């Protein structure tokens, strides 16, 4: 391959991975064309893309990006799974789902190389499973909001509790007083 072609491929790879913060790497060897297309379609439904790359060109393309350091996962044929604004856990979950689909269909499995996010490398199957258990961006935001709202709910319950007790006591007194008052009025008249 000429230097011009390599340069063009490197630029295209850099453009595709521009703004990407997380990537999953797998070995696509052994996956047939039909299974590959079906897998790419399912990835696309989840706003993910899969690109087969040359390792050296991918390393050069990501040298000045947030993905610098992921080249530790590149060894032999490599396919990158990525998406703009998609968290590492969503990528890892999608890749593990695809592996399970291939297992269920008795197709040859692909090798999971790992995942990369924020300078951390999650290597192999165990690393991919660990990355899949991380909260997604939406789950992390929800847990932070829940933690922030928790004390407010406790305060509201503490303020509401005594008032509702007082209200139920007054209602009980009113009900008892309402039945006792007519009896008291009826007694002197007799």
MORA-V131041 format. One record per residue. N is the residue number from 1. PHI is phi in whole degrees, 0 to 359 (NA if undefined). OMEGA is omega as a letter, one per 30 degrees, with the letter a starting at -180 (NA if undefined). D_CENTER is the distance of its C-alpha to the mean C-alpha in Angstrom with 2 decimals. Layout:
{{N & PHI & OMEGA & D_CENTER} {N & PHI & OMEGA & D_CENTER}}
//
This chain:
{{1 & NA & a & 38.95} {2 & 285 & a & 40.51} {3 & 296 & l & 39.25} {4 & 296 & a & 38.89} {5 & 294 & l & 36.61} {6 & 299 & l & 34.51} {7 & 297 & l & 34.31} {8 & 295 & l & 33.21} {9 & 296 & l & 30.49} {10 & 298 & l & 29.30} {11 & 295 & l & 29.25} {12 & 295 & l & 27.40} {13 & 296 & l & 24.71} {14 & 297 & l & 24.50} {15 & 294 & l & 24.24} {16 & 295 & a & 21.40} {17 & 267 & l & 19.38} {18 & 294 & l & 20.43} {19 & 84 & l & 17.73} {20 & 277 & a & 15.07} {21 & 253 & a & 13.38} {22 & 223 & a & 11.55} {23 & 212 & l & 13.17} {24 & 252 & a & 13.49} {25 & 238 & l & 17.18} {26 & 220 & l & 19.06} {27 & 260 & a & 22.73} {28 & 278 & a & 23.53} {29 & 299 & l & 27.05} {30 & 95 & l & 28.33} {31 & 270 & l & 26.17} {32 & 290 & a & 28.59} {33 & 297 & a & 28.58} {34 & 293 & l & 27.79} {35 & 298 & l & 24.85} {36 & 297 & a & 23.62} {37 & 295 & l & 23.96} {38 & 295 & l & 22.25} {39 & 296 & l & 19.27} {40 & 298 & l & 19.15} {41 & 296 & l & 19.50} {42 & 295 & l & 16.56} {43 & 297 & a & 14.43} {44 & 299 & l & 16.04} {45 & 296 & l & 15.14} {46 & 258 & a & 11.41} {47 & 61 & l & 12.57} {48 & 244 & l & 12.75} {49 & 233 & l & 16.11} {50 & 236 & a & 17.93} {51 & 230 & l & 20.94} {52 & 276 & a & 23.55} {53 & 231 & l & 24.96} {54 & 275 & a & 27.98} {55 & 302 & a & 26.99} {56 & 293 & l & 29.54} {57 & 291 & l & 28.86} {58 & 294 & l & 25.08} {59 & 297 & l & 25.95} {60 & 293 & a & 28.39} {61 & 293 & a & 26.17} {62 & 257 & a & 23.44} {63 & 299 & a & 26.04} {64 & 247 & a & 25.71} {65 & 240 & l & 22.00} {66 & 289 & a & 18.87} {67 & 270 & a & 18.58} {68 & 299 & a & 21.91} {69 & 111 & a & 22.00} {70 & 282 & a & 19.85} {71 & 297 & l & 23.20} {72 & 297 & a & 23.40} {73 & 273 & a & 21.34} {74 & 273 & l & 23.78} {75 & 202 & a & 26.58} {76 & 80 & l & 28.29} {77 & 299 & a & 26.81} {78 & 225 & l & 23.28} {79 & 237 & l & 20.73} {80 & 260 & l & 17.83} {81 & 246 & a & 14.60} {82 & 208 & l & 13.07} {83 & 195 & l & 12.17} {84 & 286 & l & 13.03} {85 & 72 & a & 10.55} {86 & 254 & a & 7.57} {87 & 281 & a & 5.44} {88 & 296 & a & 6.83} {89 & 292 & l & 4.55} {90 & 294 & l & 4.31} {91 & 295 & a & 7.87} {92 & 296 & l & 8.82} {93 & 296 & l & 8.10} {94 & 295 & l & 10.05} {95 & 294 & l & 12.66} {96 & 294 & l & 13.21} {97 & 298 & l & 13.70} {98 & 295 & l & 16.17} {99 & 295 & l & 17.91} {100 & 294 & l & 18.39} {101 & 299 & l & 19.77} {102 & 294 & l & 22.16} {103 & 296 & a & 23.22} {104 & 295 & a & 23.98} {105 & 270 & l & 26.02} {106 & 58 & l & 27.91} {107 & 269 & l & 27.05} {108 & 298 & a & 27.09} {109 & 274 & l & 23.87} {110 & 264 & l & 22.41} {111 & 272 & l & 22.02} {112 & 274 & l & 18.66} {113 & 277 & l & 19.51} {114 & 146 & a & 16.31} {115 & 223 & a & 13.61} {116 & 225 & l & 14.28} {117 & 204 & l & 12.63} {118 & 54 & l & 14.75} {119 & 81 & l & 17.79} {120 & 257 & l & 16.48} {121 & 252 & l & 17.06} {122 & 253 & a & 15.56} {123 & 265 & l & 18.46} {124 & 71 & a & 18.98} {125 & 298 & a & 17.72} {126 & 294 & l & 17.29} {127 & 295 & l & 15.38} {128 & 294 & l & 12.97} {129 & 294 & l & 12.62} {130 & 296 & l & 12.23} {131 & 292 & a & 9.43} {132 & 290 & a & 7.61} {133 & 273 & l & 8.36} {134 & 292 & l & 6.98} {135 & 288 & l & 5.13} {136 & 287 & a & 2.47} {137 & 301 & a & 5.75} {138 & 294 & l & 6.84} {139 & 294 & l & 6.69} {140 & 295 & l & 8.44} {141 & 297 & a & 10.76} {142 & 297 & l & 11.61} {143 & 291 & l & 12.58} {144 & 293 & l & 14.61} {145 & 295 & l & 16.30} {146 & 298 & l & 17.10} {147 & 294 & l & 18.61} {148 & 287 & a & 20.59} {149 & 278 & a & 21.86} {150 & 305 & l & 22.85} {151 & 298 & l & 26.05} {152 & 295 & l & 27.04} {153 & 294 & l & 26.88} {154 & 296 & l & 28.96} {155 & 295 & l & 31.43} {156 & 297 & l & 31.77} {157 & 294 & l & 32.39} {158 & 294 & l & 34.92} {159 & 285 & a & 36.71} {160 & 282 & a & 36.70} {161 & 304 & a & 37.81} {162 & 298 & l & 41.34} {163 & 294 & l & 41.98} {164 & 289 & l & 41.20} {165 & 297 & l & 43.38} {166 & 298 & l & 46.16} {167 & 296 & l & 45.83} {168 & 291 & l & 46.10} {169 & 295 & l & 49.11} {170 & 297 & l & 50.82} {171 & 293 & l & 50.21} {172 & 295 & l & 51.74} {173 & 297 & a & 54.70} {174 & 296 & l & 55.18} {175 & 294 & l & 55.14} {176 & 291 & l & 57.58} {177 & 292 & a & 59.65} {178 & 291 & l & 59.76} {179 & 278 & a & 61.26} {180 & 283 & a & 63.60} {181 & 295 & l & 65.04} {182 & 296 & l & 66.55} {183 & 293 & l & 68.09} {184 & 291 & l & 69.64} {185 & 290 & a & 71.08} {186 & 288 & a & 72.47} {187 & 294 & l & 74.22} {188 & 292 & a & 76.59} {189 & 285 & a & 77.65} {190 & 278 & NA & 78.86}}
//
